[in-house]
Amino acid sequence: MLIMCVMGRREAKEKLLKGAASGMVALVFLILGFQLAVFVIKVLERPPREGESVGYAEGEQQEAPAGTETVPPAFPLSSGASRPSSGKRRVPAGRPASGRKVESFRFDPNTVTVDDMVRLGLSPRQAESIANYRGKGGRFRSKDDFRKMYVVSDTLFSRLEPYIEIPKIELNTADSAALVSLRGIGPWYARKIMDYRSELGGFVSKEQLMEIDGIDRERFDGFSDAVTVDPSLVHRLDLWHSPDSLLAKHPYLGSRLARSVVRYRELFDSTRWTLPDLASEGAISEEAAKKIKKYIEIQ
C-alpha cells in the first residue's frame, strides 16, 4: 500500500512538471508572436526614406529634368483608402504619368483644342472628355464651371486658373447664339435683349438689361460677370432736329415727351437747347434727362 501511494505521488509530480513546461513554451511563443507583430506594424507605418518608392505605379516617381514642370497626381489617394495587394497604387484611367513636361499658357476652355489641353497637363482621355462635353452643348461660362469638371483635379485647376480666359460677351454686337449661352438667358430673353437694344440704339451699361421685364437682379447677377458693353457702339439721337415721330420711338422718351421736346424747340431759340433747360422748363423730368443724356448726339 505504501509503495502504491509513493508511485501515485511521483506520477502526479511528473504530470505537473510536464504541464508547467508546456505552459512556459506557449508563453514564449506568445511573447515572440507579439513582438513580431509590433515589428511588422512599425515597418508598414514607417514613412518612406528619401528616394524610396511610395507604391505608385511604374513610371510615376521618375525624376523630371531640372527646371521642368511635372504633372502632379490628378487623383490623390485619400488617407483612409485601401491599396491593392501588390503594394502599388492603382492609376485612374487616362491620368498622365508623372514626369511628363507640361506647359502653362492662356486658353479659353470653350475653344481650346484637345492637343493643347494635353500640353496643359491633361491626359488624352481627360481632354477628350472635355471636348465631348462641349460637343453636346456644354459651355464654360466662368472659371468655376471648368473647376467643376470631374476630370479636373484641384491641383490641376490651381495651376491653370491664372491662365483661363473666357471672353466676355459684348452686348451691343452679340447675336442670339451668344446671348443664349448666358446663364438664365434662353431664346425668349435673347430676343427681348436684341429688341430692346435696337429701340435704345445700343446699351451704355449692362445694368440696362434689368429694364427688360423678367430680368431681375437675381437673374442679372447670374450672368453679369460674363458680359460687357462698349458705349462707343451706341447710335446717338439728334434730340434738337429729329421729328417727334422718331423721338417717340426711344424708350426713354415716348410720344408724350417727344411732343414736349418739339414744342420746347418751337418756343426757345437754340441757345437754350440743353437738357438742364428742358428740365427747368418742365419739358421733361430730371430723371428722363439723366437717362437720355448719354444718347444725345453732340452738336
Secondary structure, DSSP 8 states (H G I E B T S, - for coil): -HHHHHHHHHHHHHHHHHHHHHHHHHHHHHHHHHHHHHHHHHHHHS---TT---S--TTTT----TT--B---SS---TT----TTSS----TT---TT-B-----B-TTT--HHHHHHHT--HHHHHHHHHHHHTT----SHHHHHTSTTS-HHHHHHHGGGB----EETTT--HHHHHTSTT--HHHHHHHHHHHHHHTS-SSGGGGGGSTT--HHHHHHHGGGEE--GGG---B-TTTS-HHHHTTSTTTHHHHHHHHHHHHHHS-GGG-SHHHHHHTTSS-HHHHHHHGGGB---
